[in-house]
Amino acid sequence: MAPLPPTKSDVESALRQLALPDGGDLISRDMVRALAIEGGAVRFVIEAPSAAIAGQMEPLRRAAEGIVARLPGVEKVTVALTAPTASKPAPSLKIGGHPTPQAGPMKPEGVARILAIGSGKGGVGKSTVSSNLAVALARAGRRVGLLDADIYGPSQARMMGVSARPASPDGKTIIPLKAHGVTIMSIGLMLDEAKAVVWRGPMLMGALQQMLGQVAWGDLDVLLVDLPPGTGDVAMTLCQKSELEGAIVVSTPQDVALLDARKALDMFATLKTPVLGLIENMSVFACPHCGKESHIFGHGGVAAEAAKMGVPLLAALPIDLDTRLGGYAGTPIAAGNSPMAEAYATLAARLIAEGHA
């Protein structure tokens, strides 16, 4: 009889056996983040006190991976390292408020291109596509930023495995976090995750303006902006108030998703934002037991819509369990080596070759 999968307590007990050079262990020092157990697969993130210390912790990461791998019932272990940006916190830094007047469309200094990633409705995997595309572009050698502009439902901090509050040396400049080679900023890092964001349009517009203009993005080849679903204030503000290279629309194949995707396409057309292409997500499901493919949400709907609109179909991405697990654990699937990672690498290579990233 096969052993049962480990519990969270089992994993934490194993990690307590790894003593840190300056005292304590990974658990007692609260350095383990996003611990997830799905069957025999265990994933977690080790958050170092600083980027400098993280650079010395690879042996500890391997040791943690090894000690958990030896637990009964463990089939696969994935451990990532991350660290907050070391800078003096500024608790008085306020996010959200009425936007300040702009002389014209804005593009953060040092950022070569801004790509918006949108969808007509929620639940189509737009944020998953955004995080994995960011990682794939970084692995291809691009300098990449990822802005989580989904103010009401931010998820990129969790998907990218970061949790520290961004610091500010002067109460105005915001220092973003970094993970998997990507520079990250999310409203979710600035607010209590248990609190709802109860803001009207001007507050949303002000928050987006801050995250574009006050964040120290540095020199980037491309900044990906993960938009909220739909055609509301944030998407409109980004298109009207910033210099966009273009937009990518994510949809699933079924008719109800395409109805809303068409609205997103129409919004970008109305606001004169070029649509660089469509991505069909959850395109097909391959059964891990029999290998048979099933088109759960239909097939070819996004490709047909792309042809009708005269824009490219950039990718058709399948439903994949490891992709979901990676996002839940803070290690995007694109950071590893798998067919899904290759699919995102191909998408990244196409955008680079076409001069969009």
PEHU-V634138 format. One record per residue. N is the residue number from 1. PHI is phi in degrees with one decimal (* if undefined). D_FIRST is the distance of its C-alpha to the first C-alpha in Angstrom with 2 decimals. Layout:
BEGIN
N;PHI;D_FIRST
N;PHI;D_FIRST
END
This chain:
BEGIN
1;*;0.00
2;-68.2;3.81
3;-66.3;6.48
4;-70.5;9.04
5;-60.0;12.28
6;-70.2;15.02
7;-95.8;17.90
8;-60.2;21.53
9;-63.9;22.11
10;-60.4;19.50
11;-65.1;21.29
12;-64.6;24.68
13;-63.0;23.97
14;-65.0;23.10
15;-69.7;26.26
16;-66.4;28.36
17;-77.0;27.95
18;-94.2;30.10
19;-77.0;33.69
20;-85.9;36.40
21;-56.4;39.62
22;-101.2;41.78
23;102.8;39.63
24;78.8;36.69
25;-140.6;33.44
26;-60.7;32.21
27;-80.3;31.21
28;-64.9;34.26
29;-91.4;36.52
30;56.0;35.07
31;-107.6;34.52
32;-98.1;31.18
33;-125.2;31.67
34;51.5;29.74
35;-71.2;26.26
36;-133.4;23.87
37;-127.5;20.08
38;-126.9;18.82
39;64.4;15.09
40;-93.3;14.45
41;-96.9;18.23
42;-119.5;20.47
43;-134.5;24.25
44;-161.5;27.20
45;-118.6;30.83
46;-100.1;32.68
47;-99.1;36.21
48;-77.1;38.71
49;-63.6;41.96
50;-154.7;44.04
51;-63.9;44.02
52;-63.4;45.47
53;-70.2;42.67
54;-57.7;40.03
55;-64.4;41.51
56;-102.9;40.66
57;-101.4;37.09
58;-59.3;35.28
59;-59.4;34.04
60;-67.4;32.68
61;-60.5;30.98
62;-65.4;29.28
63;-65.6;28.32
64;-63.9;26.83
65;-61.4;24.85
66;-68.3;23.61
67;-70.2;22.70
68;-75.0;20.66
69;-61.2;18.94
70;-82.9;17.64
71;-69.1;15.84
72;-58.8;12.03
73;88.1;10.92
74;-86.8;14.37
75;-107.5;15.01
76;-151.8;18.76
77;-129.3;21.53
78;-125.5;25.07
79;-126.7;27.78
80;-115.3;31.42
81;-108.3;34.61
82;-146.2;37.45
83;-157.5;40.57
84;-73.1;43.35
85;-75.6;46.84
86;-77.6;48.80
87;-165.6;51.91
88;-69.6;53.63
89;-65.2;52.24
90;-129.8;54.79
91;-58.7;53.85
92;-80.8;57.09
93;-62.7;56.06
94;-106.1;56.19
95;-109.7;54.39
96;95.2;55.80
97;161.5;59.45
98;-66.3;62.21
99;-68.0;62.37
100;-88.7;65.29
101;-60.8;67.66
102;-115.6;66.96
103;-74.2;69.64
104;-173.3;67.49
105;-56.0;63.98
106;-107.1;61.85
107;-139.2;59.62
108;-55.2;58.33
109;-59.9;60.08
110;90.5;58.19
111;-96.3;56.02
112;-76.6;56.86
113;-142.2;55.15
114;-121.0;53.52
115;-113.5;51.10
116;-93.3;50.22
117;-118.1;46.90
118;-127.3;47.22
119;-155.0;45.99
120;-77.8;47.60
121;-144.6;44.84
122;-80.4;41.85
123;84.6;38.22
124;-97.8;38.77
125;90.7;37.20
126;-60.2;40.52
127;-69.3;39.42
128;-63.2;36.30
129;-62.2;38.61
130;-61.8;41.11
131;-65.5;38.80
132;-71.0;37.21
133;-65.9;40.64
134;-59.8;42.02
135;-65.7;39.38
136;-63.0;39.86
137;-65.2;43.61
138;-64.1;43.27
139;-67.4;41.16
140;-84.1;43.96
141;98.3;46.41
142;-86.5;47.98
143;-88.9;48.87
144;-122.4;47.14
145;-116.5;47.44
146;-132.5;45.42
147;-107.0;47.16
148;-85.3;45.20
149;-97.5;48.04
150;-81.4;45.98
151;-60.8;47.71
152;-77.1;46.27
153;-136.3;42.64
154;-67.9;42.12
155;-137.0;38.66
156;-67.1;39.31
157;-60.0;38.92
158;-65.3;35.29
159;-65.8;34.64
160;-96.5;36.31
161;75.8;34.78
162;-119.3;38.08
163;-145.4;39.11
164;-70.9;42.26
165;-73.3;45.55
166;-57.0;47.90
167;-93.3;50.80
168;-147.2;54.50
169;-75.7;57.18
170;-133.4;60.05
171;80.2;58.77
172;-126.9;59.34
173;-73.7;57.42
174;-107.4;53.64
175;-93.6;51.47
176;-72.8;48.39
177;-95.3;44.92
178;-136.0;43.24
179;-159.9;39.69
180;55.1;38.33
181;80.3;41.94
182;-117.0;43.17
183;-87.1;45.76
184;-125.1;44.66
185;-141.2;46.50
186;-143.6;45.34
187;-61.2;47.04
188;-64.2;43.68
189;-81.6;44.14
190;-100.4;47.51
191;-122.8;46.80
192;-64.2;44.63
193;-65.1;41.52
194;-86.1;41.64
195;-98.4;45.22
196;-75.3;46.33
197;-89.0;48.92
198;-104.8;51.84
199;-123.5;54.31
200;-88.4;56.92
201;-49.9;57.87
202;-59.7;60.11
203;-65.2;57.46
204;-62.6;54.92
205;-64.0;57.51
206;-65.9;58.41
207;-64.7;54.80
208;-64.4;54.36
209;-61.3;57.68
210;-64.2;56.58
211;-71.2;53.29
212;-84.0;55.19
213;-93.6;58.27
214;-99.1;57.33
215;-77.5;54.06
216;-81.8;54.67
217;-69.5;52.86
218;75.9;54.47
219;-85.9;54.96
220;-125.3;52.60
221;-75.2;52.62
222;-153.7;51.03
223;-114.2;50.14
224;-89.4;47.64
225;-113.2;48.25
226;-83.0;45.41
227;-78.6;47.54
228;-68.6;46.72
229;-66.2;46.26
230;92.9;49.43
231;-127.8;53.07
232;-89.6;54.01
233;-59.3;55.94
234;-64.9;53.68
235;-62.9;53.52
236;-63.5;57.25
237;-63.2;58.14
238;-60.5;56.19
239;-66.8;57.89
240;-87.5;61.32
241;-110.7;61.38
242;-135.5;59.59
243;-87.6;60.00
244;-99.5;57.08
245;-68.0;56.27
246;164.4;54.64
247;-127.7;51.76
248;-119.7;48.46
249;-109.1;47.24
250;-105.6;43.56
251;-149.5;42.65
252;-93.4;40.00
253;-74.1;41.16
254;-73.4;41.68
255;-58.0;45.23
256;-65.7;44.96
257;-73.1;43.97
258;-67.1;46.67
259;-55.8;49.27
260;-79.6;48.77
261;-61.7;48.39
262;-62.4;51.86
263;-66.2;53.23
264;-64.1;51.90
265;-62.2;53.48
266;-66.9;56.71
267;-61.4;56.70
268;-62.7;56.45
269;-65.6;59.21
270;-61.6;61.39
271;-91.1;61.00
272;57.9;61.70
273;-103.4;58.40
274;-61.8;57.33
275;-94.4;53.98
276;-78.7;52.39
277;160.0;49.81
278;-112.4;46.97
279;-122.3;43.21
280;-91.4;41.02
281;-99.8;37.76
282;55.4;34.69
283;-68.5;36.27
284;-154.5;33.29
285;-118.0;29.56
286;-100.8;27.44
287;-62.9;24.17
288;-71.4;21.36
289;-94.8;19.54
290;-109.4;22.58
291;81.7;25.14
292;-73.3;27.74
293;-94.1;30.24
294;-129.3;31.39
295;-96.1;34.52
296;-60.2;33.52
297;-104.9;36.82
298;90.6;39.01
299;-147.3;40.17
300;82.0;43.20
301;-63.5;44.85
302;-71.9;45.26
303;-61.2;46.46
304;-64.8;49.05
305;-66.4;50.15
306;-62.2;50.52
307;-64.1;52.65
308;-63.7;54.72
309;-85.0;55.35
310;73.4;56.05
311;-121.4;53.48
312;-71.1;50.66
313;-89.0;47.04
314;-76.8;45.59
315;-166.2;41.89
316;-122.5;39.40
317;-105.4;36.12
318;-77.5;32.90
319;-71.7;30.50
320;-144.6;27.83
321;-63.9;24.88
322;-64.3;25.24
323;-64.3;28.91
324;-64.7;28.25
325;-63.9;25.75
326;-62.5;28.28
327;-64.2;31.06
328;-65.5;29.22
329;-91.3;28.43
330;85.4;31.93
331;-128.2;31.24
332;-54.5;32.65
333;-57.7;30.92
334;-66.9;34.27
335;-80.4;33.87
336;-109.7;31.14
337;-127.5;30.84
338;-163.5;29.51
339;-57.6;31.17
340;-68.0;31.93
341;-61.0;33.51
342;-65.2;35.57
343;-62.4;36.68
344;-70.8;38.01
345;-63.1;39.58
346;-65.4;41.39
347;-61.9;42.63
348;-62.1;43.86
349;-61.6;45.59
350;-65.9;47.37
351;-64.1;48.73
352;-67.0;49.89
353;-62.2;51.56
354;-86.4;53.35
355;78.7;54.65
356;-97.3;52.90
357;-147.1;50.76
END
